[in-house]
Amino acid sequence: MKLLDKYLPKKKPKKPFSIVEEFKDWIYSLVIAAVIYFILLPAILGTSSPMVVVSSCSEKGYINIGDILVIHGIDIKDIVAPTANVSQFNDFTYEFNQNNEIARIFVNSIPLALDRNSDIIVYSARPSGAQIIHRVFAKIYDQSTQQYYLITKGDANNVPDQLSRNGGTCVKSNIGGCISDAITKDNLVGKKILVNVPLLGHVKLFFCDITRLCDGHANLGTNYQYKLSC
């Protein structure tokens, strides 16, 4: 055995525990994580928010509360959804189905039916600034402004985000009571891609719940209750 000892790799002596060294390791890890999240991923995925946490049950059946979604930046014209090309977009009307859900809207008399295969997007709601993860109900191109507008709706919600409780519509401004006015390229964050980390986002939601420094579970879709799953 002594003959073999000189050919075997020698074990390095363990370093004594040091709070300073441990602190340095944590700092290095945090810096690397920050570089990946704030620089590398946004550059690769083309969005300022490459990962988001699902904080409500408004997309129940498709994504679950606490899931972490990977988001890819996208040009609004490339969003997949029922589309209408109109001379001017100022309003929309709607009709309810037998389940008391709005499944069709009308833009300048053009019917647009909800399609469950449409893109699920992340957008910054106006004026609240909250990040919302909902499916695109309809995409409208306004020829007068040469701009696209998106109408959105949570799959578990009965009405679009651009409809208030009293039935008023929010298109180019939020009259109050709407989750947001119509989404434009300015507040579109990105679309969900097929990468989904289940439940890990509850760590972030729990931190936000106890510190109130960010949006936690207390929002529309959870009825202001803490939920581990929908």
C-alpha positions in Angstrom: 0.0 0.0 0.0 2.8 2.4 0.8 4.1 1.8 -2.8 0.7 3.0 -4.2 0.4 5.9 -1.9 2.7 8.1 -4.0 0.5 7.5 -7.1 -2.8 8.3 -5.4 -4.1 11.8 -5.2 -3.5 13.3 -1.8 -6.5 14.6 0.2 -6.5 18.3 0.8 -6.7 19.2 4.4 -10.1 20.7 5.4 -10.1 24.4 5.9 -11.2 25.5 9.3 -14.7 27.1 9.3 -14.6 30.8 8.8 -17.5 33.1 9.0 -15.7 35.6 6.6 -15.1 32.9 4.0 -18.7 31.6 4.3 -20.0 35.2 3.9 -17.7 35.6 0.8 -19.2 32.4 -0.7 -22.7 33.7 -0.2 -21.8 37.0 -1.8 -20.2 35.3 -4.8 -23.3 33.1 -5.3 -25.7 36.0 -5.1 -23.6 38.0 -7.6 -23.5 35.1 -10.0 -27.3 34.6 -9.6 -27.9 38.3 -10.2 -25.8 38.4 -13.3 -27.7 35.3 -14.7 -31.1 36.7 -13.9 -30.7 40.4 -14.6 -28.2 40.3 -17.5 -27.9 36.9 -19.2 -31.5 35.6 -19.2 -33.0 39.0 -20.3 -30.5 39.1 -23.2 -31.3 35.5 -24.2 -35.1 35.6 -23.8 -35.6 39.2 -24.9 -37.6 40.4 -21.9 -36.9 42.3 -18.7 -38.8 39.7 -16.7 -37.5 36.3 -17.8 -39.2 34.4 -15.0 -42.5 35.1 -13.2 -44.4 33.5 -10.3 -48.1 32.6 -10.7 -49.8 34.3 -7.8 -53.5 33.5 -8.4 -55.8 30.8 -9.7 -57.1 32.8 -12.7 -55.4 30.3 -15.1 -56.6 27.2 -13.2 -56.4 24.1 -15.4 -53.4 25.5 -17.4 -51.0 26.8 -14.8 -51.1 26.5 -11.0 -50.5 29.0 -8.2 -46.8 29.0 -7.1 -45.5 27.8 -10.5 -42.5 29.6 -11.9 -42.9 30.4 -15.6 -40.2 31.2 -18.1 -41.2 34.2 -20.3 -40.0 35.0 -23.8 -40.1 38.5 -25.3 -42.3 38.7 -28.4 -43.5 41.4 -30.8 -47.1 42.1 -30.2 -48.0 41.5 -33.9 -46.8 37.9 -33.5 -49.1 37.1 -30.6 -51.4 34.2 -31.6 -55.1 35.0 -30.9 -58.3 35.7 -32.8 -57.6 38.9 -34.7 -59.6 41.8 -36.2 -58.3 44.5 -38.5 -60.5 47.7 -38.0 -60.3 51.3 -39.2 -60.6 52.5 -35.6 -60.8 50.7 -32.3 -62.6 52.5 -29.5 -64.9 49.9 -27.9 -66.1 46.4 -27.9 -69.4 44.7 -27.0 -69.9 41.2 -25.6 -72.3 38.4 -25.0 -72.5 35.7 -22.3 -72.9 32.0 -22.9 -74.9 29.5 -20.8 -72.2 29.3 -18.2 -72.4 33.0 -17.6 -69.0 33.5 -19.2 -68.1 36.0 -21.9 -66.8 33.7 -24.7 -67.3 36.1 -27.5 -66.8 39.9 -28.1 -67.6 42.1 -31.1 -65.2 44.8 -32.4 -66.9 47.0 -35.1 -69.4 44.1 -35.5 -66.6 41.6 -36.1 -67.1 38.5 -33.8 -64.1 37.2 -31.9 -64.5 34.0 -30.0 -62.2 32.9 -27.2 -59.7 30.3 -28.3 -58.0 28.2 -25.6 -55.0 27.7 -27.9 -54.3 31.5 -27.9 -51.0 32.7 -26.3 -50.8 33.2 -22.5 -49.0 36.4 -21.9 -47.5 38.4 -19.1 -48.3 42.1 -19.1 -48.0 45.1 -16.7 -51.5 46.2 -15.8 -52.4 49.9 -16.2 -52.6 51.8 -14.0 -51.7 49.5 -11.1 -48.5 48.2 -12.6 -49.2 44.6 -11.3 -47.9 41.8 -13.5 -50.8 39.8 -14.8 -50.6 36.3 -16.5 -53.6 35.8 -18.7 -54.6 34.4 -22.0 -55.1 36.7 -25.0 -58.8 36.8 -25.8 -58.5 39.0 -28.9 -55.9 40.9 -30.9 -57.1 44.1 -32.7 -55.2 46.2 -35.2 -56.3 49.8 -35.2 -55.5 51.3 -38.7 -56.0 54.9 -37.5 -53.1 54.6 -34.9 -51.3 51.7 -36.6 -51.2 50.0 -33.3 -52.2 46.6 -31.9 -54.3 46.2 -28.8 -54.9 43.0 -26.8 -58.0 42.0 -24.9 -57.1 39.4 -22.2 -58.9 37.1 -19.8 -58.0 34.6 -17.2 -59.3 31.1 -18.2 -61.0 30.7 -14.7 -62.5 34.2 -14.9 -65.9 35.0 -16.4 -65.1 38.3 -17.9 -62.1 40.0 -19.7 -59.6 42.1 -17.9 -60.9 45.1 -19.9 -64.4 44.9 -18.4 -65.4 46.6 -15.2 -67.9 45.2 -12.6 -70.5 47.6 -13.8 -70.2 46.5 -17.4 -68.1 49.4 -18.7 -65.2 48.6 -21.1 -61.6 49.8 -20.7 -59.9 50.1 -24.1 -57.5 53.1 -24.2 -57.9 54.1 -20.6 -59.0 52.4 -17.4 -62.3 53.8 -16.3 -61.9 52.1 -12.9 -63.0 48.6 -11.9 -61.0 47.0 -14.8 -57.9 44.9 -14.1 -56.2 46.9 -17.0 -56.9 48.8 -20.1 -56.2 47.1 -23.5 -52.6 45.9 -23.7 -50.2 47.5 -26.2 -46.6 46.9 -27.0 -45.6 49.3 -24.2 -46.9 47.1 -21.4 -46.5 43.6 -23.0 -43.8 41.8 -21.0 -43.7 38.5 -23.0 -45.4 35.2 -23.6 -45.3 32.0 -21.6 -43.0 29.3 -23.1 -43.1 25.6 -22.4 -40.9 25.7 -19.3 -42.7 25.4 -16.0 -41.3 24.9 -12.5 -44.1 23.7 -10.3 -44.7 25.2 -6.8 -41.2 26.6 -6.1 -42.6 30.1 -6.5 -44.4 29.7 -3.1 -41.1 30.7 -1.5 -41.3 34.1 -3.1 -45.1 34.4 -2.5 -44.6 33.6 1.2 -41.8 36.2 1.5 -44.1 38.8 -0.1 -47.0 37.9 2.1 -45.0 38.4 5.4 -43.0 41.4 4.3 -45.5 43.3 2.1 -42.6 44.3 -0.1 -44.1 42.7 -3.2 -47.3 41.1 -4.5 -48.0 37.8 -2.7 -51.2 35.7 -2.6 -53.5 38.6 -1.6 -54.8 39.4 -5.1 -57.7 38.7 -7.5 -58.1 35.0 -8.1 -57.3 33.7 -4.6 -60.1 35.6 -2.8 -57.4 37.0 -0.6 -56.6 33.6 0.9 -53.3 31.7 1.1 -53.4 28.8 -1.3 -50.9 26.1 -2.1 -52.8 24.9 -5.2 -55.9 25.8 -7.2 
